[in-house]
Amino acid sequence: ILSRPGYALAMLRQKHSKLANAIDPASIERLPGSYVDPAFHQHHTDLLFRMNLRGRKALLYLLFEHQSTVDPELPLRLLLYIAAIWKKWLADNPGKKLPPVIPLVLHQGPKRWSGPRKLADMLDWSRRTRDMVGGHVPAFEFLLDDLGPEPSSHVQGRDAPALVRILL
């Protein structure tokens, strides 16, 4: 059910409505494959969607995290997944520019997410060093939908298709 394009857009709308509103709903299509490291398949499920974002191709990468603890290395793993997505894109679209990949993590642990959401927060550097070299190292922040501690009444009140609210 969550692999349906309309549901992916509804999930994105929960975390970034401005971005979701810039997407052409008729252009959304699920792409085959998984980018999750096999060592994490028991705790993670992923889906990749292609869409038009203001007239240009973009990719929405949904990672569903089903584990009881927060993974402090998730930003790094997401970077590796994004790199794998881009590598496949280049193989399938030689000579074309890379599309943006928007990572959205759905966390369903028993406690709130407490790990880093920015790759930069994993680096051991001072503010001064970050200000000096920050533009020269990979950096991104993933969107997070943290359902762990949310009461079911909050989930049921979301602006999403009924079946998605039931599954969440």
Secondary structure as GFF3:
##gff-version 3
##sequence-region A 1 168
A	DSSP	alpha_helix	5	15	.	.	.	ID=ss1
A	DSSP	alpha_helix	17	21	.	.	.	ID=ss2
A	DSSP	three_ten_helix	25	27	.	.	.	ID=ss3
A	DSSP	beta_strand	29	31	.	.	.	ID=ss4
A	DSSP	three_ten_helix	38	40	.	.	.	ID=ss5
A	DSSP	beta_strand	44	53	.	.	.	ID=ss6
A	DSSP	beta_strand	56	65	.	.	.	ID=ss7
A	DSSP	alpha_helix	74	92	.	.	.	ID=ss8
A	DSSP	beta_strand	101	107	.	.	.	ID=ss9
A	DSSP	three_ten_helix	119	122	.	.	.	ID=ss10
A	DSSP	alpha_helix	127	133	.	.	.	ID=ss11
A	DSSP	three_ten_helix	134	136	.	.	.	ID=ss12
A	DSSP	beta_strand	143	146	.	.	.	ID=ss13
A	DSSP	alpha_helix	152	156	.	.	.	ID=ss14
A	DSSP	alpha_helix	162	167	.	.	.	ID=ss15
###
